[in-house]
Amino acid sequence: MPRKLIEIASEIVQTQASLAPMTAADIASSLRQVFNTLHELQRAESGKIEPPHAEESAPAKALTPETSIQENRVICLECGAEMRQLTKKHLVLHGMDQKDYKKKYGFTMRTPLAAKTLTKARSKAARKRGLPQELQKYMEAKRQRKAKAKTSSKSSSPETERVKRVRSRFSPKKA
Ligand SMILES: [Zn+2]
C-alpha cells in the first residue's frame, strides 16, 4: 500500500526541523509546502496532468512512437497513460525498463522519454550548470591569445599562421 503523502511530508519536515530550529509557524508552512509539492509530483507521476486547452480541441493524432512524445506530455505506448515523463517506476508496471521500452518501440537509446518542454528545460539547466566551465575556457583562451600576441608581435604573419596550423594539429578539438 502506498504511504500517505501527509506521512511522507511530515517526515521530511521533521528532518528539516531537526537540522535547523523552526518555529511552529515555520513548521506549518513547510508542511503545507512539502505536502503540495508531493501532491503535484504524485499527480504528475500518475499521469493526471490535464492537457492544455489548445490540445484538447485538436484532433487526436494516431499514436505512434513519434507522436507519443509531445510538447507537454509523453504517452505510454503500453497503456496510453499521459505524463510529463515516462518513469522507471511506471514502466515497471509493464514489466520493462526504459531500455526495453525504447528497444520495443524503436527509440534510440538517447531519446529522453519525457515531454519536449521538460527535455528543453533540462538541457537549458544543464547548459547553465556548464557555464562556469565554459567561462573558464573562454578566459583561458583569452589569456593565451594575449600571451601569444605579446610573443608573436615581432614574428611575421606567415610564421604565425604556421604556428597556428601546427597547434591545431596537436590539439584536436573535442566536440
Ligand atoms: Zn503505461
Residues whose N, C-alpha, C, O or C-beta is under 5 A from the ligand:
A	BS01	ZN	C76 E78 C79 G80 A81
